[in-house]
């Protein structure tokens, strides 16, 4: 049984609010989450982006599945049950998120309030990708190209594996969820892993680490 041990986390919802898909107002979801605060865990904030990013404090060791169901139920309640979907949620400690941001600043030249960096005279987006289950060690040396537009730059581990990627986003269109999709497909083809993954712009992660969330 996978547990969330005492500490501060952010829960990243999979497949919520991307280009209007499964779009629910974050503040309404958060209101539902606060109604479920208890002696084991407390939801303390949320990011304004509609992708679903909810900060919580775990006080007593709690099964991941328990907290995940609370979040999924809150989303469906906030949507007046028009979605009727079991949402997956990937949790990461705030300390790991801080490590990812610091790496991007120190090694990739990330500036505050931005997800853009320049590498070899070309602009990329930095996207954090979180894998749902298990610790994955990159078999190849990093950086590792997983598609024509996505390169893994660094990997991190706490509950499960997390990755920093450089995303060559097209001038028109593009999708910040693309790095997660490409990484998931790469892991399935190269290693046989069948995982859920979700991605966030590093600027969102930076906001969460800095406490730029609503409550």
Secondary structure, 3 states (H helix, E strand, C coil): CCEECCEEEEEEECCCCECCECCCCHHHHHHHHHCCCCCCEEEEEECCCCCCEEEEEECCCEEHHHHHHHHHHHHHHHCCCCCCCCCCEEEEEHHHHHHHHHHHHHHHCCCCCCCEEEECCEEEEEEEEEECCCCCCCCCCCCEECCCCEEEEEEEECCCEEEEEEECCCCCCCCCCHHHHHHHHHHHHHHCCCCCEEEEEHHHHHHHHCCCCEC
